[in-house]
Amino acid sequence: MTTPAPPPPASVGELPAAAWGLSWSFLGGQVIGAATAGFQDESAWPLSILLAVALVGFFSHGVLRARMVRTVLVGLLLGIAALAETVAVVAGDAREVVSLAVTGVQLACFVWFVRTPWFAWQRERPEGGPSVAPLMAIAVAVGVLGGLMGADGSA
């Protein structure tokens, strides 16, 4: 006998606030990164934007739909980023304080989101529910900004 899927959360008609917070935290991080790092050479934009949008879209959709491999990978990357930025701040790189704060907000929003009833409901791969298209639009914007910034050439 199979266990029936849990009922949808009471707020199934809307996306959880945690999902919005997570999305906006990543967009805010990209805006801050663009303001501080600037953009790469225009000749690299098309391919870089395409790759960034594809990667961000793939992982964002996976996290929003509670696909565990993508969710765990995003959580690990956020944890590693927080650890690396903490080490940089402790080593005296004051420029990393803002990056650490942004990553801390992103990590907090990520934990908040994966603990929501909506996330648990998505793990059951339910039919119906609200569209994640508005959040995916934010993910596309994050990817575009990431593609415009490109890789940090100072390392």
N, C-alpha and C positions, 0 to 999 in steps of 0.2 A: 504494500500500500504506500503510495507516495504522499508526502506531506504537502498540503496545499500551501500555496504562496500566501504570505501574510497580506492582510488587507492594506490598501494604500493609506498613507497618512491622511489625516483629515484635510490637510491643505494641498491635496493632490492637484487641485486646479491651478496652483501657482508653484513656481520654483522657490526653493527655500532661500531665505535671506543669506544663509551661509554660502550658497552657490554664487549669488550676486557679489558678496564680499570678496570671495576668492577671485572672481573674474576681474573686478575693479582693482584689487590689489596688484594683480599682474599687469594690468594696463597702466596703473600709476607707476609701478616700478619701471616699465619701459619708457614712460614719459620722462621720469627722473633720469634714467640712463641716457636717453637721447639728449637731454638738456646738459648733462655733464660731460658726456663723451663725444657728442656730435655725430655726424654721419660719415659713412665711408664714401669712397669715390663712386660717382654716378655710374660708371661703366659696369660696376659689379651689382648694381641694384636688381635688375630683373631676375637673375638666377638666385641671388641671395634671398630676395623677397619670396619667390616661389617655394624655395626649400623651407624657409622659416614658417611660412603659412601652412605648408603641408605638415611639418612636424608639430607645430603648436596645435593645429586643428586635430590631428590624430590623437595626441595625448590629451588634449582638453576634452574631446568627445569621450574618450575612454574613462577619464576621471568622472565626468558628469553622469555617465551611464554605469558607473561602479564596476568597470572592468578591472579586475584585481591586479593583473600584471602591470598595466599602465599606471594604475593608482600607486602601487608600491614603488615603481620606478620614479614617479614624480615626487613621492614622499622622501625617497632616498636622496634624490638630487637636491631637494630643499634642505634636508639635513646636512648634506655635505657642504652646500653653499654656506649655510649658517656657521658650520664649524670652521671652514676656511676663512670666512670674513671675521670671525671671532679671533682666530689666530693672528690675522693681519692687524686688527685693532690693538690687540695686546702687544704686538711687535712694534707698535708706534705709528702705524699708517692711519692717520686721522681721517683720510679720505674715505676709508671703508666704513666709517660709522653710519653714514646714510644708507649704504648698501646693506649693512647688517640690520638696521632698523626695518628696511623694506622687506628683507628676507624674513625677519621675525614676524612681521605682520602677515606675510604670505603663508608662513608655516602655521601660524595661529588660525588663519582662515581655513587652511587645508584640514587641520585637525578638527575644527568646528564642523566643516562640511562632512567629513567621513563619519562623524558621530550623529548625523541627522537621521531621523526616521525615513526621510526620502531616499537617502543613500542606501539604507538597508533594504528598502523596497526595490530599488533599482538592481540590487544584487540578485533578485529573483527573476530578472529579465521580464518585467511585466509588459502587458499590452496597454496602450493608451497613456494617459498622463499628459502633462504640459510639454510643449515643444521646448527644446533647448536651443532653438535657433537664435534667440536674442543673445544668449551667452556665447554661442559660437561666433556671432558677429563681433563680439568683444575679442574673442580668441583670434579672429582674423586680423583685427587691428593690432593686437599684440605681436602677431607674426610679421605684419608689414613693418612695424617699427623695429622689430628685431632684425629684419632683413636690411632695412635702411642703415642701421648701426653697424652691422657686420661684426666680424671678430675683432677683438682688442689686439692691436698690433704692437702694443708696448711690452708684452710679456716675452 
